[in-house]
């Protein structure tokens, strides 16, 4: 009967509402741009139900039941983990003020070939590189000495306001001379 | 030992296969577990899987304990308070109509006052299990009225715990009014005592059994639930109340969410044994005596539920489809009716209560989901309230 220990991060979008469904799980409702509703029900069993309700209706037009794994895959796709549309400059996941973003290094980036310590990413931008998605083997919790390569997808974590600084830092040369060859 | 194991295994399998058949038709599982018990028990000709119902006694008791433990675990006063006055009013109206109507019906049956009280609860309180499953299967979780339906169920669950305490003198072996009052006071004190633990000390109890290991957590919470249920029973309070209160104590602890997940398969298994064991005690030959009362009770429940649905919808500003959805979904009867019947039969009340509740639950199990599924179609056919004719431009 005590209030449950805080386990959910606060909602960050004004379009999103949520409440408990006693005996079933938790319900999230997202108001879509056209006035319709998307309702996600997360069951205690891990099952997710996705309801799509068109504007002006009470009954859903489509209902999909997903397993835990399927739901995570769909969530990752929607979050842009696999493919980021070019028109969208930033796709971020914000959880309670903490931001997780994916950042791909193209071959022209001055950061290619330099190590994380060398780039002073944390000191200069406040963001942390949590993992590097790289073929054939992703690197989790990379050491400071890890050298970045062209095509690396950096998974970065930090405060939302520091993201722009990181983008500038990795897109523009860190040193005074942009033509300076990377060491090594 | 071998014959007991064969009986227990056969009981689970028969219950499972029967309920699978029911699921194909979109019907709830609980009555089918019970029907399997009736058909494969000693009271009916043909294959007898369980010769001696007492072989299943312990398993059935665990089923009852876990059903109520889970209910307590889901119980959240905050949820009820956050639903506000309108939810309490909607739930209260529902209970007033249905339990009140059930009590009047029970008295009219003329089986006795104690029996009337049991009948009132058995036909007045909805089945959480059947209603929630129905909402999921009818794909109505996105509907605005579904939250209200689940809210009404929560109010009913709380009422059930209080009602069990109230029934304690009736179901116990009280020999006089003073004895009965004492029984009620002990039951009530027990509720208040564990309620206080739930309010202020659930963290301490949670820490007592908290471990990151799912295996150990399961062993510990099962132990705690069964132990407290047993102590409650020894104190003259029913094991059902004890189990419910342990659930509410743990509901406020940080491990609540993990226990909710871990207890489900255990609850489902042993609850099936409970329903099957109840079926074993039913002789279909007695059905003849209760057919008319059951038909009347079903009719009464449908009418009172639709009325209660209208009232709840009116209070919350929902339309007539939602109103009918509420009334016909909350119509589900199952575990609580059967729990009350089991307690009543155990206490030596009128034996007709067993077959009466069994048949009532069975009929509503088939009629209820059917009506709930059809409710939007029925609502469309209802006469509309007169509306001003659109003026042609």
Interface residues (C-beta under 8 A of the other chain):
Chain A: X1 X2 X3 X4 X5 X7 X19 X20 X21 X22 X23 X24 X27 X29 X37 X39 X41 X43 X44 X45 X49 X51 X53 X58 X59 X60 X63
Chain B: X74 X75 X76 X77 X78 X79 X82 X128 X132 X135 X136 X139 X140 X141 X142 X143 X144 X146 X147 X150 X151 X153 X154 X195 X198 X199 X202 X203 X248 X251 X252 X253 X254 X256 X257 X260 X261 X264 X321 X322 X376
